[in-house]
Structures are given as structure tokens and as C-alpha cells.
């Protein structure tokens, strides 16, 4: 997979979606208390997908993404 900025191919940073699961500290009813930093805070469950919208971080153009 490769993302390219249509405005300037020298732009190499993009914003897109990744899904992350967080470790929470909860009470006995499952109510949120805080994010548990002790265990590392969580894990990535889905990395960025080529079907997502990718936006050039430097100029805001919608990127072209090739699989």
C-alpha cells in the first residue's frame, strides 16, 4: 500500500483512521474510572486501511492510495 499527495509528491505524512482498543480501569459495575497506563494503554485492533480516507498532513489534500 502506498499513499501519494496529488498536490506535492514530496509530502510523506498522512492522516487516516486506525482502531485502537484501550485498557480501562472500571468499578464493579463496569463504569469507567480511568485509562490504565500500567498495562500499556491498549493495542491496535485494525491498522489503516486503503479504503479509508487519507488526508495529506501537510496540505490537506485527499491522498491517492494504491494497494
Secondary structure, 3 states (H helix, E strand, C coil): CEEECCCCCCCCCEECCCEEEECEEECCCCCEEEECCCCCCEEEEECCCCCCCCEECCCCCECEEEC
